[in-house]
Amino acid sequence: MEDYLQASEVIDCQHPSITGLAQKIASQYQTQEAIAKACFEWVRDEIYHSCDYQINRITCCASEVLKHKTGLCYAKSHLLAALLRTNGIPVGFCYQRLSIDGLGAPYSLHGFNAIYLPASGWYRVDARGNRQGINAQFTPPVEQLAYKIQVPGEAEFENICSEPLPVVVQGLQAYSSLDDLGFQLPDVSLESLEQYGLILRHKA
């Protein structure tokens, strides 16, 4: 479990802005579950999803996401992990493979989190941000994620990674804006799962 509490270059829990916010949120609650819910809802609602709000900046590490108040799903999962780990709550990273337009190719990975809760064990949450047609909530033990697997080529993976997938980090760090990124969102084909250590949980 210790691996799910570690700081890293991307999950920079020790950055003063991260520790300050984590402590501020935690000070209002008594239990790990209540703190986890509050951190989740803060990231979901206060950090703008770059695509939803047409914000051109690409962010990656947690402190950068917090500074600019924006990020793609992966970046928002990095910030949520940093806030939770600062508060001593184990958290990892989960991924789905989704159709970008909901119809088929092209596809991209979608990133979210799994939180270890004393009463529920590993519980998956998606802080990408709600909008019409998306209603992700924190309602353990029942999961309410942003997306369901529906289209052929889409998939969900079993893994709860202690660190973000390198292909995700490299993809975010390779571009500085959505305009540059275009449709080059991080992806892993279903034929190459073994290369990335991903285990299929469900596919359309």
N, C-alpha and C positions, 0 to 999 in steps of 0.2 A: 504493500500500500504506500510505502514511502516514495516510490517513483511518481505517484499521483499528487505529491505535495511539493515537488521540486520547482525551484526557479530555473529559468534558462534565458537565453538571449531573446527568445520570442515571448515567453511567459515571464516577463521581467517584474516579478512580484515585489522586488525590493525597491522599485522606483518610488520616490516619495509621493508622487501623485496617486499611485496605486495603493500604497499603504494608507494614505490619508483617507481616500474614499472608502476603502474596505473597512477601516475602523469606524468611520462615520456611519456607514450602513449598519454594521454589526452592533453598534452601541444602542440601537433601538429595539433589539430583540434578545431573547433569552436562550433559544435553542438553535442547534445547527440547522435543523430543517427550516426554521423561520428565517435565519440568516441567508440560507441558500435561496429560498424563494425571493427574498428582497433583492439579493444581488442579481438573480435571473431577471426579475421584472425591471430592475434599473437598466441593465444592458439592453434588454428587449425594447424598452420604451424610450430611453434617453439617448441611445446611440443610433444615428440614422443609417439605414441600409443604403449603401452608395447607389445601387441601381434604382431602388424605389424613389429616392429623392433626387436622382440625377446629379449626384455630387461626384465630380471627376477624380478626386484624390483616391489613390490606393493606399491603404494602411495595412500593417502586418503585426508588429509587436504590440503588446497590450498597452503600453504607455503612449504609443503613437495613436492608437485607436481612441484612447481617452482624450488626448490632447486635441485631436481634430473632430471628435464626436461623430465619427463616421467610419464605416467599414463594410466590406462584404461579409457574408455569413461566417467565413473562416475567421476573419479578423475579430468579429464580435465574440466568437467562441474563445479566442485567445484572451480577450479582456475578461470575460466571465471566469475563465479558469484562473487568471491571475488574482482576481478579487476573492474567489473562494479559497485558493491555496494560501493566500495571505491570512485568511481567517481559520486556517487549519482544517479545511474541508477537502477531502480527496476528490479530484475531478479529472476526467480524461476526455478524449476527443473521439467522436464517432463520425461516420461518413455514409452518405447515400450517393448513388450515381443517378442523376436526373436528366431528363430531356430539357434542353434550354428553352424550347418553345412549347413544350408539352405535347408535341406531335411525333417526335422521333429524333434522329440525329440533327444537329450535333448534341453531345451530352457534356455534362460537367459534374465534378464532385460537389456535393453540398455538405458543409461542415456544421456540426453541432456538438453538444456535450453530454456526458454521463456523469452524474454526481453520486457519490456514495453517501447514502443517508442511513443513520443507525436503524431506523424502523423498516426501511424498504430495501436496503441493499443498493445495487447500482440502478439508478433511475435516470432515463434520458430526457433531456430538455433541449428546446431549440429557441435560441434568443435572436434569430435573424430579424425579427420585427413583424408585427401583425399588420395586415392590410386586408382589403376586400378579398375574401376567399382563403385567407390564412388566419388561423386562430390558435396559436401555440400557447399552452398554459402550463402551470406548475400545479399538478393535482395528484400527488403520489397516493397510492401506488399505480394509479392509472396514467399512462403516458398520453400526452396530447401534443404531438409534433406538428411541424408546419406542413409537411408533405407526406403523401402516401405513394407507394410504388404502383404505377398504373400502366405505363407505356412499355412495350417491348424494348429491351436494351437498358431499362432502368433497373437498379438493384440497391439493396441495403446490406451493410456488412456487419458481422458480429463483433468486430474488434472494438475494444475500448483502449485506445492508444494513450500512453502516458505523455507523449509529445505529438505535436501536429505532424502529419505526413510530410516528409521532405518535398514531395512533388507540389504540395500546396504552398509551403513556405517559399520555395524557389519560384513558383509561378507568381506569387504576390510581389516578391522582391525584384523580379525582372522588369516590372513596369511601374511607372509613377502615376499613371492616369487611366481612367476607364477608356478613354479614346485610344490609348496605346494598346490596352489589353484586348479590346474588341471581343471576339469570340474565343480567345485563347485562354479560357478559364481552365484551371487544373482539371485533368480527367485521367481516369485509369480504365482501360478497356477491360471487358469481362474475360478476355483471353489472357490478360497479363496479371491477374490477381496474385498469383503465387510470387511473382517478382516483387510485389509491394507488400507481401505478407498479409494480404487481405483475405478474410474468410466470408464466403457468401452466406447471408442470413435469409434473404428473400429476393426474388427477381420477378419481374412481370412476365 
